[in-house]
Amino acid sequence: MPMKEDRIKTLLQASKSAGPLTVGFLLVPNFSMLAFASAIEPLRAANRMSGQNLFSWVISSPTGAAPEASNGVRVDVQGTPEMLQDCRLVFVCAGLEVKAHADKETLNLIRRLDRKGAIVGAICTGTYLMAAAGLLDDRRCTIHWENIDGLAEEFPLLEITNELFEIDDKRVTCSGGTASLDMILYLIGQVHGQGLAAQVSDQFIHDRIRDPSDRQRMELRSRLGVSHPKLLAVVGLMEQGLEEPFSQTELAIQANLSTRQLERLFRKYLSTTPTRYYLNLRLARARHLLRQTSMSILSIALACGFVSASHFSKCYREVYGRTPRAERQPEII
């Protein structure tokens, strides 16, 4: 994967002579605790493993108050948001309901950090806030796989990838979760050598530092817990054809099966029918779009392979117990 990393490597290495590299974390309410911890803990471990004070950090929030993570745990801040302006590298860390926090003050804060010369990065859905602040124009970026469709719909000109993390000039974006660990290990390796990065990785019983291009999601075989090659091939086709669904006959032909054999495979391994499984996949994608975008219900219906909004609404209510409109109402901003 081509990464415009030379500049960020140069900038980070240049700061070594000035003492510890100070990393800032802007925690937005409902941020992902796992993604944040996976980013800050390697910095602590790098100091311990090296026996030197290589990194320091500043934790703040847009308001300066202690933010609450999506798991309900509050994290104390170490100062006002203005303190982040003294950091060489700042990560915007977000999580659930990120659009609710894309207010003018937060976006202006992110822009100020950039103007002050900080390398601005994002963890998990922090990418959305960077995009809303205009910092990702003409830059590659990534975000948690669950939010890719929503980000692409709202910012159609962005170059969004499915990588674990992306480095493009002075922009660093990470998909979140444990990918934060791999991203920070990569940066540690760039500045202080691969040996130290490997020691930190080993300390966390992390047996391999993943490349940026490694998959965000588990392989289909692992996600489903089955290994039948023809079943996996059919489910793969279904996941690729959500907007224009294949017929059951087309799926069977692609897998060199009869429709009856296909039915038996799904019942044996997944305890459902191909039709029901496919419908649930399309409805799950629709649910993501309802929660994360401002697309009309009709547009979402068509994007998920439904011929009309009324048919979509009927199917949605049968599965989730509420209409698409009701699903969206709690998140209206």
Secondary structure, DSSP 8 states (H G I E B T S, - for coil): ---B-HHHHHHHHHTGGGSSEEEEEEE-TTB-HHHHHHHHHHHHHHHHHHTS--EEEEEE-SSSS--B-TTS-B----S-GGGGGG-SEEEEE-BTTGGGG--HHHHHHHHHHHHTT-EEEEETTHHHHHHHTTTTTTSEEE--GGGHHHHHHH-TTSEEE--SEEEETTEEEE--TTHHHHHHHHHHHHHH-HHHHHHHHHHTT------TTS-SS--HHHHHT---HHHHHHHHHHHH-SSS---HHHHHHHTT--HHHHHHHHHHHHSS-HHHHHHHHHHHHHHHHHHH----HHHHHHHTT-S-HHHHHHHHHHHHSS-HHHHHGGG--
